[in-house]
Amino acid sequence: MPPVTRNLIIATVLVFLLQLSGVGGALAPFALWPSPLNVLAAPWQLVTYSFLHGNIAHIFFNLFAVFMFGSELERVFGPRRYLMLWFAGVISGALTQVLVGMLFGMQAPVIGASAGVFGLLLTYGVLFPKRRVVLLIPPIPMPAAVFVALYGALELFLGVTGLQTGVAHFAHLGGMLGAGLMLRHFWRSRRPR
């Protein structure tokens, strides 16, 4: 496993073990509380929320995706650019959730690495559009580009309709946006002037 992917997984697991150990309440200031004033007062939340998780399933699926998609993307981009891509997704996801929270009065704290994961997912779909991805439940194989498009559309639908509460759908979409913008920056910086 490449080093940045491995270290992201280790750091997230260590923080989750801290949460389980009973100091979870002490970690509340590190969750993302989606209000502009709070983010100005505690800007670290734009990153730290991504290391916190709600339960075993939450952390398992996020870290499984980091392992599956992140390992390959780190090999393609190298550690530095891969880390830039990851944090572009995480921070953009946080800012998107803050904006949506401000517009629609959503004030529940946000935790989880999903914005970064969705950024990796978008990048994987762009770089390897025809590569087969198999859903876990149900096990349906499809091209990565189709998987990313369907998953993004589903997140938008669920976010707009509010049919699935307790999930930061707009943070997921913001993660895709941030990674897409970073990917565009990478491509532009490679062009000769």
ZANU-36968 format. One record per atom (N, C-alpha, C): residue in one letter; residue number from 1; atom name; x, y, z. Coordinates in steps of 0.2 Angstrom, whole numbers. Example, Ala and Ser with C-alpha at 12.3 -4.5 7.8 and 13.67 -1.06 7.14 Angstrom:
# ZANU-36968
- rest | nr | atom | c1 | c2 | c3
- A | 1 | N | 66 | -28 | 39
- A | 1 | CA | 62 | -22 | 39
- A | 1 | C | 66 | -16 | 39
- S | 2 | N | 64 | -11 | 35
- S | 2 | CA | 68 | -5 | 36
- S | 2 | C | 64 | 0 | 39
//
This chain:
# ZANU-36968
- rest | nr | atom | c1 | c2 | c3
- M | 1 | N | 4 | -6 | 0
- M | 1 | CA | 0 | 0 | 0
- M | 1 | C | 4 | 6 | 0
- P | 2 | N | 3 | 11 | -4
- P | 2 | CA | 7 | 17 | -5
- P | 2 | C | 7 | 21 | 2
- P | 3 | N | 12 | 25 | 4
- P | 3 | CA | 13 | 28 | 10
- P | 3 | C | 7 | 33 | 12
- V | 4 | N | 5 | 37 | 8
- V | 4 | CA | 0 | 42 | 10
- V | 4 | C | -6 | 38 | 12
- T | 5 | N | -8 | 34 | 7
- T | 5 | CA | -15 | 30 | 8
- T | 5 | C | -14 | 26 | 15
- R | 6 | N | -9 | 23 | 16
- R | 6 | CA | -8 | 19 | 22
- R | 6 | C | -8 | 24 | 28
- N | 7 | N | -5 | 30 | 28
- N | 7 | CA | -5 | 34 | 34
- N | 7 | C | -12 | 37 | 35
- L | 8 | N | -15 | 39 | 30
- L | 8 | CA | -22 | 41 | 30
- L | 8 | C | -27 | 36 | 34
- I | 9 | N | -26 | 30 | 32
- I | 9 | CA | -30 | 24 | 35
- I | 9 | C | -28 | 23 | 42
- I | 10 | N | -21 | 23 | 44
- I | 10 | CA | -19 | 23 | 51
- I | 10 | C | -21 | 28 | 55
- A | 11 | N | -20 | 35 | 53
- A | 11 | CA | -23 | 40 | 57
- A | 11 | C | -30 | 40 | 58
- T | 12 | N | -34 | 38 | 53
- T | 12 | CA | -41 | 38 | 54
- T | 12 | C | -43 | 32 | 59
- V | 13 | N | -40 | 27 | 59
- V | 13 | CA | -41 | 21 | 63
- V | 13 | C | -39 | 23 | 71
- L | 14 | N | -34 | 27 | 71
- L | 14 | CA | -31 | 29 | 78
- L | 14 | C | -36 | 34 | 81
- V | 15 | N | -39 | 38 | 77
- V | 15 | CA | -44 | 43 | 80
- V | 15 | C | -50 | 40 | 81
- F | 16 | N | -52 | 35 | 77
- F | 16 | CA | -58 | 31 | 79
- F | 16 | C | -57 | 27 | 85
- L | 17 | N | -52 | 24 | 86
- L | 17 | CA | -50 | 21 | 93
- L | 17 | C | -51 | 26 | 99
- L | 18 | N | -48 | 32 | 98
- L | 18 | CA | -49 | 37 | 103
- L | 18 | C | -57 | 38 | 104
- Q | 19 | N | -60 | 39 | 99
- Q | 19 | CA | -68 | 40 | 100
- Q | 19 | C | -71 | 34 | 104
- L | 20 | N | -69 | 28 | 102
- L | 20 | CA | -72 | 22 | 106
- L | 20 | C | -69 | 22 | 113
- S | 21 | N | -63 | 25 | 115
- S | 21 | CA | -61 | 24 | 121
- S | 21 | C | -64 | 28 | 127
- G | 22 | N | -69 | 32 | 124
- G | 22 | CA | -73 | 36 | 129
- G | 22 | C | -71 | 43 | 129
- V | 23 | N | -66 | 45 | 125
- V | 23 | CA | -64 | 52 | 125
- V | 23 | C | -68 | 56 | 119
- G | 24 | N | -73 | 52 | 116
- G | 24 | CA | -77 | 55 | 110
- G | 24 | C | -79 | 61 | 111
- G | 25 | N | -82 | 63 | 117
- G | 25 | CA | -85 | 69 | 118
- G | 25 | C | -80 | 75 | 118
- A | 26 | N | -73 | 73 | 120
- A | 26 | CA | -68 | 78 | 119
- A | 26 | C | -66 | 80 | 112
- L | 27 | N | -68 | 75 | 108
- L | 27 | CA | -67 | 76 | 100
- L | 27 | C | -72 | 81 | 97
- A | 28 | N | -78 | 82 | 100
- A | 28 | CA | -83 | 86 | 97
- A | 28 | C | -81 | 93 | 94
- P | 29 | N | -76 | 96 | 97
- P | 29 | CA | -73 | 102 | 93
- P | 29 | C | -70 | 101 | 87
- F | 30 | N | -69 | 95 | 85
- F | 30 | CA | -65 | 93 | 79
- F | 30 | C | -70 | 91 | 73
- A | 31 | N | -76 | 90 | 75
- A | 31 | CA | -81 | 89 | 70
- A | 31 | C | -83 | 95 | 66
- L | 32 | N | -86 | 95 | 61
- L | 32 | CA | -87 | 101 | 57
- L | 32 | C | -94 | 103 | 59
- W | 33 | N | -95 | 109 | 62
- W | 33 | CA | -101 | 112 | 64
- W | 33 | C | -103 | 117 | 58
- P | 34 | N | -107 | 116 | 54
- P | 34 | CA | -108 | 120 | 48
- P | 34 | C | -111 | 126 | 49
- S | 35 | N | -107 | 131 | 51
- S | 35 | CA | -109 | 138 | 51
- S | 35 | C | -103 | 142 | 50
- P | 36 | N | -104 | 147 | 46
- P | 36 | CA | -98 | 151 | 44
- P | 36 | C | -94 | 154 | 50
- L | 37 | N | -98 | 156 | 55
- L | 37 | CA | -95 | 159 | 61
- L | 37 | C | -91 | 154 | 64
- N | 38 | N | -93 | 148 | 65
- N | 38 | CA | -90 | 143 | 68
- N | 38 | C | -83 | 141 | 65
- V | 39 | N | -84 | 140 | 58
- V | 39 | CA | -78 | 139 | 54
- V | 39 | C | -73 | 144 | 54
- L | 40 | N | -75 | 150 | 55
- L | 40 | CA | -70 | 156 | 56
- L | 40 | C | -67 | 155 | 63
- A | 41 | N | -70 | 153 | 68
- A | 41 | CA | -68 | 153 | 75
- A | 41 | C | -63 | 146 | 75
- A | 42 | N | -65 | 141 | 71
- A | 42 | CA | -62 | 135 | 72
- A | 42 | C | -60 | 132 | 65
- P | 43 | N | -56 | 135 | 61
- P | 43 | CA | -54 | 133 | 54
- P | 43 | C | -52 | 126 | 54
- W | 44 | N | -49 | 123 | 59
- W | 44 | CA | -46 | 116 | 58
- W | 44 | C | -52 | 111 | 57
- Q | 45 | N | -58 | 113 | 58
- Q | 45 | CA | -63 | 108 | 57
- Q | 45 | C | -64 | 107 | 50
- L | 46 | N | -62 | 111 | 45
- L | 46 | CA | -62 | 110 | 38
- L | 46 | C | -58 | 103 | 36
- V | 47 | N | -54 | 101 | 41
- V | 47 | CA | -50 | 95 | 39
- V | 47 | C | -51 | 90 | 45
- T | 48 | N | -51 | 92 | 51
- T | 48 | CA | -52 | 87 | 56
- T | 48 | C | -58 | 82 | 56
- Y | 49 | N | -64 | 85 | 54
- Y | 49 | CA | -70 | 81 | 53
- Y | 49 | C | -69 | 75 | 49
- S | 50 | N | -64 | 75 | 45
- S | 50 | CA | -63 | 69 | 40
- S | 50 | C | -60 | 63 | 44
- F | 51 | N | -57 | 64 | 50
- F | 51 | CA | -54 | 59 | 53
- F | 51 | C | -59 | 56 | 58
- L | 52 | N | -65 | 59 | 60
- L | 52 | CA | -70 | 56 | 64
- L | 52 | C | -75 | 52 | 61
- H | 53 | N | -77 | 47 | 64
- H | 53 | CA | -83 | 42 | 61
- H | 53 | C | -88 | 40 | 66
- G | 54 | N | -94 | 39 | 64
- G | 54 | CA | -99 | 38 | 68
- G | 54 | C | -100 | 31 | 71
- N | 55 | N | -98 | 26 | 67
- N | 55 | CA | -98 | 19 | 69
- N | 55 | C | -93 | 14 | 65
- I | 56 | N | -93 | 8 | 66
- I | 56 | CA | -89 | 3 | 62
- I | 56 | C | -90 | 3 | 55
- A | 57 | N | -97 | 3 | 53
- A | 57 | CA | -98 | 2 | 46
- A | 57 | C | -96 | 9 | 42
- H | 58 | N | -97 | 14 | 45
- H | 58 | CA | -95 | 21 | 43
- H | 58 | C | -88 | 21 | 41
- I | 59 | N | -84 | 19 | 46
- I | 59 | CA | -76 | 20 | 45
- I | 59 | C | -74 | 14 | 40
- F | 60 | N | -77 | 8 | 41
- F | 60 | CA | -75 | 2 | 36
- F | 60 | C | -76 | 4 | 29
- F | 61 | N | -82 | 7 | 27
- F | 61 | CA | -83 | 8 | 20
- F | 61 | C | -79 | 14 | 17
- N | 62 | N | -78 | 19 | 22
- N | 62 | CA | -74 | 24 | 19
- N | 62 | C | -67 | 22 | 18
- L | 63 | N | -64 | 18 | 23
- L | 63 | CA | -57 | 17 | 22
- L | 63 | C | -56 | 11 | 17
- F | 64 | N | -61 | 7 | 16
- F | 64 | CA | -61 | 2 | 11
- F | 64 | C | -60 | 6 | 4
- A | 65 | N | -64 | 11 | 3
- A | 65 | CA | -64 | 15 | -3
- A | 65 | C | -57 | 19 | -4
- V | 66 | N | -55 | 21 | 2
- V | 66 | CA | -48 | 24 | 2
- V | 66 | C | -43 | 19 | -1
- F | 67 | N | -43 | 13 | 2
- F | 67 | CA | -38 | 8 | 0
- F | 67 | C | -39 | 6 | -7
- M | 68 | N | -45 | 5 | -9
- M | 68 | CA | -47 | 3 | -16
- M | 68 | C | -45 | 8 | -22
- F | 69 | N | -47 | 14 | -21
- F | 69 | CA | -46 | 19 | -26
- F | 69 | C | -40 | 23 | -24
- G | 70 | N | -39 | 25 | -18
- G | 70 | CA | -33 | 29 | -16
- G | 70 | C | -26 | 26 | -18
- S | 71 | N | -26 | 19 | -17
- S | 71 | CA | -19 | 16 | -18
- S | 71 | C | -17 | 17 | -25
- E | 72 | N | -22 | 16 | -30
- E | 72 | CA | -20 | 17 | -37
- E | 72 | C | -19 | 24 | -39
- L | 73 | N | -23 | 28 | -36
- L | 73 | CA | -22 | 36 | -38
- L | 73 | C | -15 | 38 | -35
- E | 74 | N | -13 | 36 | -29
- E | 74 | CA | -7 | 38 | -26
- E | 74 | C | -1 | 36 | -31
- R | 75 | N | -2 | 30 | -34
- R | 75 | CA | 3 | 28 | -38
- R | 75 | C | 4 | 32 | -45
- V | 76 | N | -2 | 34 | -47
- V | 76 | CA | -2 | 38 | -53
- V | 76 | C | 0 | 45 | -51
- F | 77 | N | -2 | 49 | -46
- F | 77 | CA | 0 | 56 | -45
- F | 77 | C | 6 | 57 | -40
- G | 78 | N | 8 | 52 | -37
- G | 78 | CA | 14 | 52 | -32
- G | 78 | C | 11 | 55 | -25
- P | 79 | N | 15 | 55 | -20
- P | 79 | CA | 12 | 56 | -13
- P | 79 | C | 10 | 64 | -13
- R | 80 | N | 13 | 69 | -15
- R | 80 | CA | 12 | 76 | -14
- R | 80 | C | 5 | 77 | -18
- R | 81 | N | 5 | 76 | -24
- R | 81 | CA | -1 | 78 | -28
- R | 81 | C | -7 | 74 | -26
- Y | 82 | N | -6 | 68 | -24
- Y | 82 | CA | -12 | 63 | -21
- Y | 82 | C | -14 | 67 | -14
- L | 83 | N | -10 | 69 | -10
- L | 83 | CA | -12 | 72 | -4
- L | 83 | C | -16 | 79 | -6
- M | 84 | N | -14 | 82 | -10
- M | 84 | CA | -17 | 88 | -13
- M | 84 | C | -24 | 87 | -15
- L | 85 | N | -25 | 82 | -19
- L | 85 | CA | -31 | 79 | -21
- L | 85 | C | -36 | 77 | -16
- W | 86 | N | -33 | 74 | -11
- W | 86 | CA | -37 | 71 | -5
- W | 86 | C | -40 | 77 | -1
- F | 87 | N | -35 | 82 | 1
- F | 87 | CA | -37 | 88 | 5
- F | 87 | C | -42 | 93 | 1
- A | 88 | N | -41 | 93 | -6
- A | 88 | CA | -45 | 97 | -10
- A | 88 | C | -53 | 94 | -9
- G | 89 | N | -53 | 88 | -9
- G | 89 | CA | -60 | 85 | -8
- G | 89 | C | -63 | 86 | -1
- V | 90 | N | -59 | 85 | 4
- V | 90 | CA | -61 | 86 | 11
- V | 90 | C | -63 | 93 | 12
- I | 91 | N | -59 | 98 | 10
- I | 91 | CA | -60 | 105 | 12
- I | 91 | C | -66 | 107 | 8
- S | 92 | N | -66 | 106 | 1
- S | 92 | CA | -71 | 108 | -3
- S | 92 | C | -78 | 105 | -1
- G | 93 | N | -78 | 99 | 2
- G | 93 | CA | -84 | 95 | 4
- G | 93 | C | -86 | 99 | 11
- A | 94 | N | -82 | 101 | 15
- A | 94 | CA | -83 | 105 | 21
- A | 94 | C | -86 | 111 | 19
- L | 95 | N | -83 | 115 | 15
- L | 95 | CA | -86 | 122 | 13
- L | 95 | C | -93 | 121 | 10
- T | 96 | N | -94 | 116 | 5
- T | 96 | CA | -100 | 115 | 2
- T | 96 | C | -106 | 114 | 8
- Q | 97 | N | -104 | 110 | 12
- Q | 97 | CA | -109 | 108 | 18
- Q | 97 | C | -110 | 114 | 22
- V | 98 | N | -105 | 118 | 23
- V | 98 | CA | -106 | 125 | 27
- V | 98 | C | -111 | 129 | 23
- L | 99 | N | -110 | 130 | 17
- L | 99 | CA | -114 | 134 | 12
- L | 99 | C | -121 | 132 | 12
- V | 100 | N | -122 | 125 | 12
- V | 100 | CA | -129 | 122 | 12
- V | 100 | C | -132 | 123 | 18
- G | 101 | N | -128 | 122 | 24
- G | 101 | CA | -131 | 123 | 30
- G | 101 | C | -133 | 130 | 32
- M | 102 | N | -129 | 135 | 29
- M | 102 | CA | -131 | 142 | 30
- M | 102 | C | -137 | 143 | 26
- L | 103 | N | -138 | 141 | 20
- L | 103 | CA | -144 | 142 | 16
- L | 103 | C | -150 | 139 | 18
- F | 104 | N | -150 | 133 | 21
- F | 104 | CA | -155 | 129 | 23
- F | 104 | C | -156 | 127 | 30
- G | 105 | N | -152 | 131 | 34
- G | 105 | CA | -152 | 130 | 42
- G | 105 | C | -150 | 123 | 44
- M | 106 | N | -146 | 119 | 41
- M | 106 | CA | -144 | 113 | 43
- M | 106 | C | -138 | 114 | 48
- Q | 107 | N | -139 | 112 | 54
- Q | 107 | CA | -133 | 114 | 59
- Q | 107 | C | -131 | 108 | 63
- A | 108 | N | -132 | 102 | 60
- A | 108 | CA | -130 | 96 | 63
- A | 108 | C | -122 | 95 | 62
- P | 109 | N | -118 | 92 | 66
- P | 109 | CA | -111 | 92 | 65
- P | 109 | C | -110 | 86 | 60
- V | 110 | N | -105 | 87 | 56
- V | 110 | CA | -103 | 83 | 50
- V | 110 | C | -96 | 79 | 52
- I | 111 | N | -96 | 73 | 51
- I | 111 | CA | -90 | 69 | 52
- I | 111 | C | -89 | 64 | 47
- G | 112 | N | -83 | 61 | 46
- G | 112 | CA | -82 | 56 | 41
- G | 112 | C | -78 | 58 | 35
- A | 113 | N | -74 | 53 | 32
- A | 113 | CA | -70 | 55 | 27
- A | 113 | C | -73 | 54 | 20
- S | 114 | N | -80 | 54 | 20
- S | 114 | CA | -83 | 53 | 13
- S | 114 | C | -82 | 58 | 8
- A | 115 | N | -81 | 65 | 10
- A | 115 | CA | -80 | 70 | 5
- A | 115 | C | -73 | 68 | 1
- G | 116 | N | -68 | 66 | 5
- G | 116 | CA | -62 | 64 | 2
- G | 116 | C | -63 | 58 | -2
- V | 117 | N | -67 | 53 | 0
- V | 117 | CA | -68 | 47 | -4
- V | 117 | C | -71 | 49 | -10
- F | 118 | N | -76 | 53 | -10
- F | 118 | CA | -80 | 55 | -16
- F | 118 | C | -75 | 59 | -21
- G | 119 | N | -71 | 63 | -18
- G | 119 | CA | -66 | 66 | -23
- G | 119 | C | -61 | 60 | -26
- L | 120 | N | -59 | 55 | -22
- L | 120 | CA | -55 | 50 | -25
- L | 120 | C | -59 | 46 | -31
- L | 121 | N | -66 | 45 | -29
- L | 121 | CA | -70 | 41 | -33
- L | 121 | C | -71 | 45 | -40
- L | 122 | N | -72 | 52 | -40
- L | 122 | CA | -73 | 56 | -46
- L | 122 | C | -66 | 55 | -50
- T | 123 | N | -60 | 56 | -47
- T | 123 | CA | -54 | 56 | -50
- T | 123 | C | -53 | 49 | -53
- Y | 124 | N | -54 | 44 | -50
- Y | 124 | CA | -54 | 37 | -53
- Y | 124 | C | -58 | 36 | -59
- G | 125 | N | -64 | 38 | -58
- G | 125 | CA | -69 | 38 | -64
- G | 125 | C | -66 | 42 | -70
- V | 126 | N | -63 | 48 | -69
- V | 126 | CA | -60 | 52 | -74
- V | 126 | C | -54 | 48 | -77
- L | 127 | N | -50 | 46 | -73
- L | 127 | CA | -44 | 43 | -76
- L | 127 | C | -44 | 36 | -79
- F | 128 | N | -49 | 32 | -76
- F | 128 | CA | -50 | 25 | -78
- F | 128 | C | -58 | 24 | -80
- P | 129 | N | -60 | 28 | -85
- P | 129 | CA | -68 | 28 | -86
- P | 129 | C | -70 | 21 | -88
- K | 130 | N | -66 | 17 | -91
- K | 130 | CA | -69 | 10 | -93
- K | 130 | C | -67 | 4 | -89
- R | 131 | N | -63 | 6 | -84
- R | 131 | CA | -62 | 0 | -79
- R | 131 | C | -68 | -2 | -75
- R | 132 | N | -69 | -8 | -74
- R | 132 | CA | -74 | -11 | -71
- R | 132 | C | -74 | -10 | -63
- V | 133 | N | -80 | -8 | -61
- V | 133 | CA | -81 | -7 | -53
- V | 133 | C | -87 | -11 | -51
- V | 134 | N | -86 | -15 | -46
- V | 134 | CA | -91 | -19 | -44
- V | 134 | C | -94 | -17 | -37
- L | 135 | N | -101 | -15 | -37
- L | 135 | CA | -104 | -13 | -31
- L | 135 | C | -104 | -19 | -26
- L | 136 | N | -103 | -17 | -20
- L | 136 | CA | -104 | -22 | -15
- L | 136 | C | -111 | -25 | -14
- I | 137 | N | -115 | -20 | -13
- I | 137 | CA | -122 | -23 | -12
- I | 137 | C | -127 | -18 | -17
- P | 138 | N | -130 | -21 | -22
- P | 138 | CA | -129 | -28 | -25
- P | 138 | C | -123 | -28 | -29
- P | 139 | N | -120 | -34 | -30
- P | 139 | CA | -114 | -35 | -34
- P | 139 | C | -115 | -34 | -41
- I | 140 | N | -115 | -28 | -44
- I | 140 | CA | -116 | -26 | -51
- I | 140 | C | -110 | -23 | -54
- P | 141 | N | -107 | -26 | -59
- P | 141 | CA | -101 | -23 | -62
- P | 141 | C | -103 | -18 | -67
- M | 142 | N | -99 | -12 | -67
- M | 142 | CA | -101 | -7 | -72
- M | 142 | C | -94 | -3 | -73
- P | 143 | N | -94 | 1 | -79
- P | 143 | CA | -88 | 5 | -80
- P | 143 | C | -88 | 10 | -74
- A | 144 | N | -82 | 12 | -72
- A | 144 | CA | -81 | 17 | -67
- A | 144 | C | -84 | 24 | -68
- A | 145 | N | -84 | 26 | -75
- A | 145 | CA | -87 | 32 | -76
- A | 145 | C | -95 | 32 | -75
- V | 146 | N | -98 | 26 | -77
- V | 146 | CA | -105 | 26 | -76
- V | 146 | C | -106 | 25 | -68
- F | 147 | N | -102 | 22 | -64
- F | 147 | CA | -103 | 21 | -57
- F | 147 | C | -103 | 28 | -54
- V | 148 | N | -98 | 32 | -56
- V | 148 | CA | -97 | 39 | -53
- V | 148 | C | -103 | 43 | -55
- A | 149 | N | -105 | 43 | -61
- A | 149 | CA | -111 | 47 | -63
- A | 149 | C | -117 | 45 | -59
- L | 150 | N | -118 | 39 | -59
- L | 150 | CA | -124 | 37 | -55
- L | 150 | C | -124 | 38 | -48
- Y | 151 | N | -118 | 37 | -45
- Y | 151 | CA | -117 | 39 | -38
- Y | 151 | C | -118 | 46 | -36
- G | 152 | N | -115 | 50 | -41
- G | 152 | CA | -116 | 58 | -40
- G | 152 | C | -123 | 60 | -41
- A | 153 | N | -127 | 57 | -46
- A | 153 | CA | -134 | 59 | -47
- A | 153 | C | -138 | 57 | -41
- L | 154 | N | -136 | 51 | -38
- L | 154 | CA | -140 | 48 | -32
- L | 154 | C | -139 | 53 | -26
- E | 155 | N | -133 | 55 | -25
- E | 155 | CA | -131 | 60 | -20
- E | 155 | C | -135 | 66 | -20
- L | 156 | N | -135 | 69 | -26
- L | 156 | CA | -139 | 75 | -28
- L | 156 | C | -146 | 74 | -26
- F | 157 | N | -149 | 69 | -29
- F | 157 | CA | -156 | 67 | -28
- F | 157 | C | -158 | 67 | -20
- L | 158 | N | -154 | 63 | -17
- L | 158 | CA | -155 | 62 | -9
- L | 158 | C | -154 | 68 | -6
- G | 159 | N | -149 | 72 | -8
- G | 159 | CA | -148 | 79 | -4
- G | 159 | C | -154 | 84 | -5
- V | 160 | N | -156 | 84 | -12
- V | 160 | CA | -161 | 89 | -13
- V | 160 | C | -168 | 87 | -10
- T | 161 | N | -170 | 80 | -10
- T | 161 | CA | -176 | 78 | -8
- T | 161 | C | -176 | 77 | 0
- G | 162 | N | -170 | 76 | 3
- G | 162 | CA | -170 | 75 | 10
- G | 162 | C | -173 | 68 | 12
- L | 163 | N | -173 | 63 | 7
- L | 163 | CA | -176 | 56 | 8
- L | 163 | C | -171 | 52 | 13
- Q | 164 | N | -165 | 54 | 13
- Q | 164 | CA | -160 | 50 | 18
- Q | 164 | C | -157 | 55 | 22
- T | 165 | N | -159 | 56 | 28
- T | 165 | CA | -157 | 61 | 33
- T | 165 | C | -151 | 58 | 37
- G | 166 | N | -147 | 62 | 40
- G | 166 | CA | -141 | 60 | 44
- G | 166 | C | -135 | 59 | 40
- V | 167 | N | -135 | 61 | 33
- V | 167 | CA | -130 | 60 | 29
- V | 167 | C | -128 | 66 | 25
- A | 168 | N | -122 | 68 | 25
- A | 168 | CA | -120 | 75 | 22
- A | 168 | C | -119 | 74 | 15
- H | 169 | N | -125 | 74 | 11
- H | 169 | CA | -124 | 72 | 4
- H | 169 | C | -121 | 78 | 0
- F | 170 | N | -122 | 84 | 3
- F | 170 | CA | -118 | 90 | -1
- F | 170 | C | -111 | 90 | 0
- A | 171 | N | -109 | 87 | 6
- A | 171 | CA | -102 | 87 | 7
- A | 171 | C | -99 | 82 | 2
- H | 172 | N | -102 | 76 | 1
- H | 172 | CA | -100 | 72 | -4
- H | 172 | C | -99 | 75 | -11
- L | 173 | N | -104 | 79 | -13
- L | 173 | CA | -104 | 82 | -19
- L | 173 | C | -99 | 87 | -19
- G | 174 | N | -98 | 91 | -14
- G | 174 | CA | -92 | 96 | -13
- G | 174 | C | -85 | 92 | -14
- G | 175 | N | -85 | 86 | -11
- G | 175 | CA | -79 | 83 | -12
- G | 175 | C | -77 | 81 | -19
- M | 176 | N | -82 | 79 | -23
- M | 176 | CA | -81 | 78 | -30
- M | 176 | C | -79 | 84 | -34
- L | 177 | N | -82 | 90 | -32
- L | 177 | CA | -81 | 96 | -35
- L | 177 | C | -74 | 98 | -34
- G | 178 | N | -71 | 98 | -27
- G | 178 | CA | -65 | 100 | -25
- G | 178 | C | -59 | 96 | -29
- A | 179 | N | -61 | 89 | -29
- A | 179 | CA | -56 | 85 | -33
- A | 179 | C | -56 | 86 | -40
- G | 180 | N | -62 | 88 | -43
- G | 180 | CA | -62 | 89 | -50
- G | 180 | C | -58 | 96 | -52
- L | 181 | N | -59 | 101 | -47
- L | 181 | CA | -55 | 107 | -49
- L | 181 | C | -47 | 106 | -48
- M | 182 | N | -46 | 102 | -43
- M | 182 | CA | -38 | 100 | -42
- M | 182 | C | -36 | 96 | -48
- L | 183 | N | -40 | 92 | -50
- L | 183 | CA | -37 | 88 | -56
- L | 183 | C | -37 | 92 | -62
- R | 184 | N | -41 | 97 | -63
- R | 184 | CA | -41 | 102 | -69
- R | 184 | C | -34 | 106 | -68
- H | 185 | N | -33 | 108 | -62
- H | 185 | CA | -27 | 112 | -60
- H | 185 | C | -20 | 108 | -62
- F | 186 | N | -20 | 101 | -60
- F | 186 | CA | -15 | 97 | -62
- F | 186 | C | -14 | 97 | -70
- W | 187 | N | -19 | 96 | -74
- W | 187 | CA | -19 | 96 | -81
- W | 187 | C | -16 | 102 | -84
- R | 188 | N | -19 | 108 | -81
- R | 188 | CA | -17 | 114 | -84
- R | 188 | C | -9 | 115 | -82
- S | 189 | N | -7 | 113 | -77
- S | 189 | CA | 0 | 115 | -75
- S | 189 | C | 5 | 110 | -79
- R | 190 | N | 3 | 105 | -82
- R | 190 | CA | 7 | 101 | -86
- R | 190 | C | 8 | 103 | -93
- R | 191 | N | 3 | 108 | -95
- R | 191 | CA | 3 | 110 | -102
- R | 191 | C | 9 | 115 | -103
- P | 192 | N | 12 | 115 | -109
- P | 192 | CA | 18 | 120 | -110
- P | 192 | C | 15 | 127 | -111
- R | 193 | N | 19 | 132 | -109
- R | 193 | CA | 16 | 139 | -109
- R | 193 | C | 18 | 141 | -116
//
